[in-house]
Amino acid sequence: MGLADRLSGGLGSNRAPEAAPSADGDSAPTVQGAASAAGLAEPVEGDRGRGGDRYRAAGRPISDKVVEVKARLQRTLADILGPKLYDAESGGDDLEGLVRQTLSELLAREETPLTTADRARITQEVHDDILGHGPIEPLLRDTDISEVMVNGPHQIYVERSGRLVRADVEFADETHLRRVIDRIVSRVGRRVDEASPMVDARLPDGSRVNAIVPPIALDGSSLTIRKFSKDPFSVEDLITFGTLTRQTAELLRACIRGRLNVVVSGGTGSGKTTTLNVLSSFIPHDERIVTVEDAAELQLHQDHVVRLESRPSNVEGRGQISARDLVKNSLRMRPDRIVVGEVRDGAALDMLQAMNTGHDGSLTTLHANTPRDALARLETMVLMAGMDLPVRAIREQVASAVDLIIQVSRLKDGSRKITHITEVIGMEADIVTLQDLFIFDFKAGQDAHGKFRGILGPTGLRPRFLENLAAYGVTLPPETFMAGGLR
């Protein structure tokens, strides 16, 4: 049957064709089966939301007529394109063009009266369901949204300008949400099911994804997507946002070019990875960089970058490649710099070993609330490596390896700020000594809109690493560290 015949036949009835026998005697997938595998939302009887089905566009009710036409087009499209919709090798621009062309032909034959706006909406929503991420696709396209949080199929929140706002979109049901999650994680060779109910993944643009499904998630599957800008933030962007000053930006540029070992510390969503991206942009283009991440999200633009990503175990519990394994392996890859996206476990020991054995200029991030807490976290993670080391030996390793700690915080007004730039000096007795070079001024208070007025200012202390910077031909004017100096 030709495409034109199938188009005319597909629209004549809402009844799905019966399964056809395949060459090996089994039944081929029905339209519903193809739709399910393609990630299409099937209509849910008796589950109508406010002004339409539960899959609604943001703030705009969908009429029953549009819902029925959309569901019928989805089934017919799945029947026509079949396995191409969910064949990984048939993705990309060719499949997108084929889907749009077929949808256009189907709509041209549609006998139900539809407005131009309804036709555009149906085309976009069916396209989002098949090739995108269903009802959250418009949220992912919105550049003002930095994070999307799905708490079950019927409750979705977004972060705008550091504030949480409920989005007026929903999935059709739990099955619809699970299909979108499965599509995301399968693209990076991972899985999520009852046996492995938690997974970290990423979108093609590098956005970070975390999914957790029942029975661990009690109220339906949870999906959290931290969006990354297609055009990564630059140091000028951070200066404009007030995250740091031009004075401190020049200091950090000098520290990276002077090959200091830097730890970026902060809480969840505070901007550690964004800061690490900006710091990485200061690395000269003639150096070989090896990155190690659990989910690849760093966006480095140097010419010589080798990216490594950890791998979870398979269904049989085998094949796991941990971040620690990758850090060890990176030492054999002749790196000039090692950048660890985030250190969470015993990989901290191998990271410190690398910093102490000639791999100066390495960078990493970790979760902590203050620079002092960052040192305590490093100690704890080194102990997680299973090595029976005395605390003093660990602290000596930390004091010798780490030169600078950059503390990033998300403030109550929703802004992200660098609140401390702290130098690691050395050891006094059994204590690692620190000195704050720059501190954010919280005493300046807040303005009428609740925004903090303070800036990241120098404490007046002169760092001891200036001699190390000079060895690499990097100098800084004395005014950089003078209280009330250049801004």
FENTA-V490894 format. One line per field, one symbol per residue. ss: DSSP state (A for helix, B for strand, O for the rest). psi: psi as a letter, one per 40 degrees, with the letter a starting at -180 (. if undefined). A space follows every 50 residues. Layout:
BEGIN
ss=???
psi=???
END
This chain:
BEGIN
ss=OOAAAAAAAAAOOOOOOOOOBOOOOOBOOOAAAAAAAAOOOOOOOOOBBO OBBOOOBOOBOOOAAAAAAAAAAAAAAAAAAAAAAOOAAAOOAAAAAAAA AAAAAAAAAOOOOOOAAAAAAAAAAAAAAAAOOAAAAAAAAOOOBBBBBB BOOOOBBBBBOOBBBBBOOOOOOAAAAAAAAAAAAAAOOOOOOOOOOBBB BBOOOOOBBBBBOOOOOOOOOBBBBBOOOOOOOOAAAAAAAOOOOAAAAA AAAAAAAOOOOBBBBBOOOOOAAAAAAAAAOOOOOOOOBBBBBOOOOOOO OOOOBBBBBOBOOOOOOOOOBOAAAAAAAAOOOOOOBBBBOOOOOOAAAA AAAAAAOOOOOOBBBBBOOOAAAAAAAAAAAAAOOOOOOOAAAAAAAAAA AOOBBBBBBBOOOOOBBBBBBBBBBBBBOOBBBBBBBBBBOAAAOBOOOO OBOOOBBBOOOOOOOAAAAAAOOOOOOAAAAOOOOOO
psi=hiddddddddeeiehhiihihideeihihidddddddefihiihhefhah faiegiihehihiddddddddddddddddddbdddehdeeaadddddddd ddddddddehehhiidddddddddddddddebfbeedddddheeheihhh gidehhiihhfeihhhifiiidaddddddddddddddffiihaddgeiih aiideehhhhihiiedhdfiihhhhhihhdgihiddddddeediiddddd dddddddefihhhhiiaheefdddddddddeehieeihhhihidhheigi eidghhhihihiiadefiehhidddddddddeefidihhhdhheaeeddd dddddefegieiiiiihididddddddddddddeeehgiidddddddddd dhdhhhhhihideeihihdhhhhhdaihbehhiihhdhhhgeeeaiadee hheiihiieehhieeddddddefhiiidedehheai.
END
